[in-house]
Amino acid sequence: MTHLTRGRRFAALGATGALVAAGLAIAPAAQAAETAPTLRWSISQQFVEHFTAPYVPGTAITATEGATFADGAITFAAESAETVGDLTTLTYGGSVLGAFGTMYSVRVEDPAITVDEAGDGEITALVSGTQGAPAEPAETTPARVTVAEFSGATLVDGTLSGTPAWEGVLTADSETAVALGLAAGKPVDGKAFHPEFLAQLTPGVRAHFHASGAASDAKKAVAAFEADVAAAAPSITTSIAGARPSSGLDLKVTGSGFSATDGNPGDNGVYVGVAPAGAEIDFDDMDAGMAQMVGIDWVTGDQIVDGSFTRVVNVPTAKLKKGTKYALYTWRAHTHSTTSQDTVTPVSIPWARLAKVKAKTKVALSKPTTKKAGKVAVTFGGKYGKATGKAKVTVKKGAKKVGAVRTVTLNKAGKVSVKLAKAKKGSYTVTVKLLATPDYKATVVKRQYKVTK
């Protein structure tokens, strides 16, 4: 495989489950809680032994920024993973400097492994080198290059393992080999690190990374690797699925990077709940923690698929206090055995959509006469649909009520129809008042009419 996608790609592992490069499913390693995922790759035996040899003062391997070096082994800290198409890229952090006194050095930083569905791929890294006396001083600017390619990598329990190519990588006496300044007939049997890697080293150091016919050639082979997949931190996104005074806020919650269990007794998915932002919540006390929620739901373990879930959490309008900021909280169900699923995500409350409004009205009035009854019909509705509930109807002549105040139930169309009794001549006012409903404020309609005959 030659030149997979170049460049470092930083992205959270989208789901705690698998990153799938078609046939090869890359999933987080089953690490013990106290063990962080790493890339275990010592570059080569020659690198380790040569840069720790006691020949020259100042010779040493220095690991920093997330890398470690101990007992002859080098590790880099897992950072992230991303799949695009059929390629998955695992990124790792850390810097390893191999220095042979002040004569020369090689630095390898922030390696990344890109692998396809067949387990074929490459290791890239930021590589640079220096060269000092007695040779002509030289140095290279750090650049991301291919260090080695591999094929047939295998995935077991979330750890990708492989052995990079060594033999047949660079043809002896080829144009590339000559351009790199390699001697005739070198590298022997084409055994070498990738040409891009060799080009990033200063000329006097390259012989340590290709077969030159020396007794140490077998140690120069690219080291095998074991790459754990960095599990993404759980994350939440929210959106408004619905909001109205009567039914409250329906908050759509989408989670990624979650897990069904941490392996502890009682673990079964996560709780998702809405509470005031910044609240001090004791999740270890299940009842007390839940009591602080204004809306809550339980996502069971089997409802978390590839680390993801979608849920709609309802928050009754009456439980929301205007002016208060709210957040969506998640935590491990049922006993909060670990904090691995703890997240806090701000929630924007659409207050305007939860506020009652006055209903819109449509009025039809057929005024009565001294001999014949009339009728008033009022339809109430608006942004929340047809109104329901009851209305009170009052008729007055001047300041004096005419007849009893009637309470009438609206029909399915949000309409109330009331007979206006025949009346004596004069001016009248009919008032129809919609009593407050779960969605609408009390709404009053008044109409005046004259009885003239």
N, C-alpha and C positions, 0 to 999 in steps of 0.2 A: 504494500500500500504506500503510495507516495503523496506527500503533501496533503494531509487532511486540512480541515478548516484552520486557517492561521489566525493567531491573535488570541488574547486571553479573554474569556467570556465569564463575567461574574454575574450569577443569578442565583436566587434562592432555589433550592430543590423544591419544585412545585408539587407538593404532597409528600408526606412522610413515606409513602410507599415507593413505587417504582418509577425510575426514569427509564423509559423503554426505547432502546434503539432497535426498533423492529424486533428481531428474534432474541436479542440479549437484553434482559430486564435488569437494569442497574438499580439496586435497592440499598438503603442504608445498612451498614454493618451492624450486627447484633453485638454492640459493645457493652461491656459492663458499665454501670452508671458512672464509675469513677475513671473510666478510660476513654480518652478522646480519640476519635478516628484520625488516622494518620496515613501517610504514604511512607512505606518502609522501603527505601531504595538507597543503596550506598554508592551509587555511581559506578564504581568498579573496585575490585580488590586492590588493583594497582594504585588507585586514587587514595584509598585508605592507608595502605602500607607505606607508600612513597612519602605522603605528606605527614606521616607520623614517625618517619625514620629518624634515628638519633644522629645523623651524619652532620647536620648543619644546625647551629644554634638558630632558634626562631622558627624551626620547622614545626608546623602544627595545623590541625584542622579546627576551625572556629565556626561554631553553629550559632546563629542568632535569629531573632525575629520570627520565632515559631519553629525553627529547625532544632534538632538535637543531635549530638554525637556522643555515644557512649558505648564502650565495649566493642568498638570497631563497627558499629551500626549507625546509620544516618536515618533520621526520620524528618518528615515535613508535616506540618499541621494541616488537616483537611479544612477547606474553606467553603467550597460550594460545588454544585453540579448543575448541568443543564443539558437537555436534549433538544436538538434541532434536527428534524428529519430523522435519518438513521444514525446520526452521530451523537454520542454523549461525551461531554467534556467535564472532567473532574479537575478541580483546581486546588492547589496546595500552597501554603505560605511558608516562608523561611529562607534563610540565606546560609550557604555553606562556603567557606573560604578555605582552600587548601594552599598553604604557603610553604615554599621550600626556602626557608630563611628569607633573605631579601633578593634572591636570585630570580625567582619567578613565582607566580601564583595563578590559581584558577578559581573563579567564583561561579557557583551555580545557585540561582535564586528562583523562587516561586514556580516550581515545576507544575506542569499540567499534563494530564493524560487524556487523549481523545481516542475513542474506540467505536467501532461500528458493530453492526448486528452479528458479524461473524467472529468477533473478538480480535479483529485486526485494527491496528492503530499506531500511534506515535506518542513519544514523550517529548515535550518541548519545555524550554526553560529560558530564563534570562541568563545569558552566559557572558563572561568577560574574563580577560586575563592580563597579566603584566609580565614583564621580563626586564631584569636589571643586569648589572655587571656580574660576571665578566662579559656577557653578551651585550649587543647593542640594545640600549633601553627601548622598550616598546610597550604599548598597552592597547587594549581594544575597548570600545564603548559598549556598555551592556546592551544586548539585543536579544529578542526572543527568537530562538532557532530550534530546529529539530535536533534533539540529542540522539535519538535512536527510534527505529521503527520495530514493530513486533507483529506477530500473527498468532492466532489460536489462543488468545488469553481466555482464562476461565473465571467464572464467577461462582463463589461458594460462600453462603452466609453473608452476603453483602460485601465481600472482599474480592476485588479483581486481581488476579495473579497472572504474570506472564514473564517470559524471558525475551529480551530484545534481540534483534538480529545482530550478528557479529561477522560471520563468514559471508563473503560475497557482497558486502555492502559497498565497497569501493574498489573498482578494478585497478590493478597495478598498472602504472604507466599510462593511465587514461589522461585525457585532457584535464579533468578535475584534479587527479592526483598530482600531475605535474604543476598545475597552478598553485597547489598547496605546498609545493616545495618538497614533496616526498621523493626519496631516492629511487633510483631505477629498481624495478621489481618489487616495489613497496606500494601498498601494504601486502604482506605475504598472504596468499589465498583470499585477498580482498577483505581481510579481517580489520574492521575499523568501526569507530563511532561514525555517526552520520557526517557527511562532508560539511554540512552547515555548522555543526558543532566544532569540527576541526578548524574551520575558517575563523571562528570567534576566539581561538586561542592564539597566543603569540607563537611564532615559528619554532622556537626552541623547546616548546612544551608538547608539541603534537605527537612526538614519538611515544609518549606515555599512553596514547589513546588509539594506537593502531599497531598491528603486528609488524615488527621490524626485523624479526629473526633473532631477537634476544631471548634469553632464558625466561624472562618475565612475561613473555607474550601471552601465556594462558591467563595471567592475572589481569590482563588489560581488557578482557571482554566486558561488555556492558553488564552491570549487575541485574539480576532478576528483581522484580518489584512485587510488592503486595500493596494494593491501594484500597483503603476503606473509603466508602462513600459518606460524605458529610451529610448527616440528617439535617434538614432545614428546620429552623425554628418555626413553631406553629404561627400562622398568621390568619387574620380575619379581615374580610371586607364586608361592608354592610350597604344595603340600599333600602329604599322605602317601597314595600310591596303594597301598602295601602294605609290610608289614614282618614278617619272621620270621627266626629265626637262620640257617636253611639258605639262604635266597635273598637275604638282606640287605634293605636299605632301597630301596624304589622311590619315588623322589621325583618327583612330577608338577610340571613346570615350565611356567608359562604366561608368555609374554613379549609385551609390547606396546611400540610405539614403536621397533621395530628396523628395520633395512634390510638388503637383500641385498648391497649393495656401497656403498663410498664412491667408486667409480670408479677405484680403483687396481688395477694388475695383481695378480692372485692373490686379490683379494677374493672371497669366496664364503660368505656367511652368517656364522654365529657359532659359537663353541664355548661349551658350558655345562658347568661342572665344579664339583664339591664339594671343598673343601679347608678346612683349619683357618682359622677366622676370624682376621683380622689378619695372615695370612701375607704375607711379602714375596715376591711372585711376579713373575718377569721374563717377561712375556708376549711380549716381543720375541724371546726364545729359545724357540721353539716346543717343542722337546723337553724343555727344563728346566721350562717352565711346566706342560706336561702331566704331567710326572713328579711334581709336587706334588699332583696331584689324586687323591682317593681314589675318585672316580667321574666319568666324563666322557662327553660325547656331542657330536656335530657336527650342527648344524642348517644344512643347505645353503641357499643363496640362494633356490632355487625352493620351499623349504618355508616360507619367510616370506611370508605372504599378508596384504596390507594392513597390514604391519608386525607381524603377530602370528604366534605359533607356540605349539604345545603339545608337550612332550616328556616322556618318563619316563626319568630318569637312575637307573641302578642303582648302589648303593654296597654292596659286599660287607661283611658284618658284621665279618669279620676285619680290615678296613682301618680300622674306626672305633675310636677310643680313648675309652673312657668317661671323662667328666670334661672332655673337650676340646670347645670350642665350634666349630661349623662354619658355613660360609657358602657360598652359591651364587655363583659367579663367571661372568660372560660377557665375551667379548672377540672382536674381529674375526678371522675365519678368512680366510686361513691365516697371514698374516704380521704380524698386528697392525699394519696400515698406519696406522691412526689409533686414537684412544681413544674414538671416537664410540659404540662399542658396549660400553664398559666399565661393568659394574655389579657391585655387591656386595650380596647380600641374605642376612641371617641365616637360618639353617635350624635349626628345633627338631627334635632327634633323639628319637624315641620309644624311649628305651632299654629300657623294660619290655617292649616288643613284640619286641625283638631278643635278649632274654635267654633262655637255655635254661631249661626248667622240668622238674620230675619228671613222668613220665607218670602218668595215672590208670590204675587197673587193675581188671580184673574177673576173679575167680578161680573156677574150678570144680574141686573135688577129689573124686575117687572113690578112697577109700583101698584099698590092697591087703589081702589076707589071706595066710595061710600057704599057701593053695592056688591063689589067683587074683591076677592082676596088677591094679593100679589105674591111675589116670591123673590128671594135673594139667594143666589148661588155663588159660592166662593171656592176657588180651587187654590190650595196651598202647595208649593213645591220649591224647587231650586236646585242648587249644586249637589244636594244629597238625595235628589229624587223626590218622589211624591211624599208629602207629609203624612204622618199617621197621628192618631190620638184624638183629641176632642177640641171643640170650639164652643165658646159661649156667645149667645146671640141676645142682644139687648135692643129694644126699640124705645125711643123717647120722643115725646112731643114737647119741645122746649126743654125744660129741665126735669120734666115728670116722666117717669117710666110708664110705658104702656104695656100692660100684661106682664107676665113673669119672665124672668131671665131663663133662657133655655140653654141646656148643655146638650150638644149634638156630637155624635161620633162621625169622624170623617170616613168616607168610603175608600175603597182600594185605589181610587184615582186621586185621593187627597182632596176630595170635594165634600162640601157640606151644603145642603139645600134646605132652606127654611121658608115656610109659608108666612107671608105677612098678612095678618087679618085685615078685612075691610075696616075702614076707619072713618072718623069724622073729618070734615075738611080741615086743612091746616098743614103745617110744616113738620116733618118728622126726620129723625136720624136713626138709621139702623147701624149698629156696631157689631161686627163679627170678630171675635178675638180667638186666634189660635193659641191654645195653652202650650206652654213650653214643652218641647219634645226632646228626646235624646240628641237630636241633630239641630233643631231650630229653636231660636228664641221665641218668646211670645210675640206674636205678630198681630197687629190690629188693623182692621179695614173699616172705614166709616163711609156711609153713603147717605146723602140727604135726598128727600123726595117730598113732593107736595101732593096732597089729595085735594083735587079741585072740583070733583063732581061725584 
